[in-house]
Amino acid sequence: MHIRDIFARHPTTFSFEFFPPKSADAAEVLYQAILELQTLRPSYVSVTYGAGGSTRELTHDLVVRLKEQTPMDPVPHLTCVGHTQDEINAILTRYALAGVSNILALGGDLPRSMPDHDRAKDAFRYAAQLVAHIKAFNNSHAHPDKRGFGICVAGYPEGHPGTPNRVREMDYLKAKVDAGADWICTQLFFDNRDFYDFRDRCTLAGINVPIVAGIMPVSSIKGMLSMADMALGARLPAPLLRAINRTPGDPDSVRRVGVHWATEQCRDLLDNNVRGIHFYTLNKSTATREIYTTLGVRLAD
């Protein structure tokens, strides 16, 4: 379903992110989690994408499988790194033929496995260029939906680490929207004040597309540190750190604190008219299902 129809159907969207499995065992764990989360009837699910071929085919396979075997609408990530224009067109064509309705367009980070990669060889360097290309692909009528792909782009409530100038950063985000993005999904954050300020700055910059908030519950101390790495510097507020420090440090205690904190984030976001919440699941279902149960979430049929 095209994202415009999803937003028209759901006043508040709830969505999940998965990453492609790297082994048969991981695949079974993932599909069990997907089966459990499927019962929550998410508005859509996104699937991450590895640069340099590391998980690209796995992403494509998972996206098509989700489209063909589940009622969930997959939104595959697509990055600029390591791609020619012909390769990007081939990926878009494959998704169009499979009936995939939406794409999350990203500039992408250079992976550790490609330290010497020459970005000059890539067809596009920035997400705004990729968005414009997908928009042109849509206009070629290569997609069964006459509107083509719905296009999502990333937003950074705490600021993009590659753009220290926060005023200029909003110009870059607006460029992605002006190029054709239909909605923004944010990087994870732990302090809702950062999100509200980001949302207000978007309004001031003339960015008027829906903004979906990215939430990831802390599941362990090790996972907390990994989150900060993945989010390129996510800030963990002192009250959250104090709550974690009050636990004995065992995984179950830390996980309970993380779920409670994320639940309160979601409750506050809903009270303040968030357009959608996107859960970074780490391919697990338990925390997301617990948050749903506490919030009493029920999506429209």
ZISULDA-V534492 format. One record per pair of residues at least 24 apart in sequence whose ideal C-beta (glycine too) atoms are under 6 Angstrom apart, sorted by the first residue. I is the first residue (numbers start at 1). J is the second residue. Records with the same first field share a line. If there is no record, write none. Layout:
# ZISULDA-V534492
I=J / J
This chain:
# ZISULDA-V534492
1=73 / 101
2=101 / 145 / 147 / 150
3=102 / 150 / 182 / 183
6=43
7=210
10=43 / 299
13=43 / 276
14=42 / 43 / 277
15=42 / 43 / 44 / 278
16=42 / 45 / 279 / 281
17=46 / 280
18=47 / 283
19=48
20=55 / 58 / 59 / 62
30=283
33=283 / 284 / 285
36=285
37=285
38=70
40=292
41=299
44=73 / 75
45=72 / 74
46=75 / 104
47=74 / 76
48=77
49=77 / 79
51=79 / 81 / 82 / 108 / 111
52=82 / 111 / 113 / 114
64=98
67=98 / 100
75=102 / 104
77=104 / 106
78=103 / 105
79=106 / 108
80=107 / 108 / 122 / 124 / 130
81=108
83=123
84=123
85=123
92=137
96=142 / 143
102=149 / 150
103=134 / 149 / 151
104=152
105=130 / 131 / 151 / 153
106=154
127=153 / 176
128=175 / 176 / 179
131=176 / 179 / 180 / 181
132=179
135=180
150=182
151=180 / 181 / 182
152=183 / 185
153=181 / 184
155=184 / 186
156=187
157=186 / 189 / 194 / 195 / 198
158=189 / 194 / 235
161=232 / 233
170=201 / 205
174=205 / 207
177=207 / 209
183=209 / 210
184=211
185=212 / 278
186=213 / 214
187=214 / 231
188=214 / 216 / 231 / 234 / 280
190=236 / 237 / 240
191=237
192=265 / 268
210=275
211=275
212=276 / 278
213=269 / 274 / 277
214=278
215=262 / 265 / 277 / 279
216=280
217=258 / 259 / 262 / 287
218=258
219=255 / 258
220=251 / 254
221=254
259=287 / 290
262=291
263=291 / 294
266=295
